[in-house]
Amino acid sequence: MKESLKKATTEMLVLFMLRQRPMYTYEMMQAIEKMSEGVLTFNTLYLAIYRLQNNGYIQEADKVLSPDNRVRVYFSVTEEGNRYFEDIKNEYQLITSVIDGILSQDGKMWEVEDI
């Protein structure tokens, strides 16, 4: 279940990170892992990055040569990406609050006429 939830929220997390500042992929992975205290770890974010980029939600902000001679591609959020983030965040919050409400009624028996 953890993997399914992670897949469903990856784009939202990437957009959240990039709204803070432009970042490269590995940096985002490290930040998410640290912020989640190790609960959320990613082997890769490239599929989400490609989807977001293809849909115009993020863009390449800069390319920097690292001290170990690797090219780091920094991404930033577009205006469309900011709108998309707000939409999916609101949808996520609605769904999770409704599920929390249902689960808080544990033990209550429902009759068909109650529904």
N, C-alpha and C positions, 0 to 999 in steps of 0.2 A: 504494500500500500504506500509506503514511504516513497518508493521510486515513482509511482503513478502521480502522487501529489507533487513531487519535485518536477516532473515533466510538465505538469499542468500549470505550474507557477514560474517556470524558468524565465519566460519572456518578461514577466512582471518584475522579477528580481533583477534581471539585466538592466531593464529600463530604470528601476529604482537606483541602482548603483551608478549608472551613467548620468542621472540627474544630479548627483553629488558633484561630479567632475568627470572630464574625459579619462578613460581608463583603457588598458589593453586587457585582452581576454584572461590571461593567467592572473593578473592583478584582481580582476573581478572575482574569479574563483576563490582566491585567497581571502578576499574581504568578506565574501558570503560565508565561507567556512568559519572565519573568526567571529563575525557578528552572530552566527547561529550557535556558537560554542561547539562546533564540530558536528552538529546534527545534520546540517546540509553540506554535503561535499559533492563536487562535480569532477568527473574525469575530463569533461570537455563542455564548452558552451558554444562551440562553433556552429552547430545546427541552429540554435536559437539566434545567434549573431547573424547568420546568413539570411534567415527568415525575416528578422527585423530590418536588415539592410535592404533586402529585396522589396519589402513593403514600404520603404521610405521612412521608417521610424527611427533609424540611427544612420550615421554616416561616419566615414573615416575622418578623423579630425587631424591626425598627424602620424607620421612615420618617424621613428627614432631608432638609431643604431645604438644598441646596448653595449656595455663594456665587454661583454662576451661575444660581440659581433653578430648578434641576432637583431633582426628588424622587428621592432615592436610597433604594432598598428594600434593607435589609440582611436577609440570611438566616442562619439558624442550623440546626444539625443536631438532629433529635429523637433520642430514645433508640432508636426503631425504625431511624432512619437510621444510628446508630452500629453497630447489629447488622448492617444491610445492608452497610455499608462493610466490616466485618470479613469477612463472607461473600464479597463480590466480590473483596476484596484477596487472601484466601486462595486463591480459585479462580484468579485471575490469576497468582499466584505459582506455583501448581502447574502450570498450563498452560505458563508461560514456562520453568520449570525443566525440564519434560519435553521441550519443543522444544529447549532448549539442549543437553540430553543427547543427543538424536537428532542434532543438527547437529554435535556434537563428534566424532561417529563418521564424519566425512567421509572417504571413501576406503575404508571397510570394506565389503567385498562381503557381502551377506546371501544365504543360501540359504533356500529355503522351509522346510526342516526346522529352521533356526535360529530361525525366528519361530514 
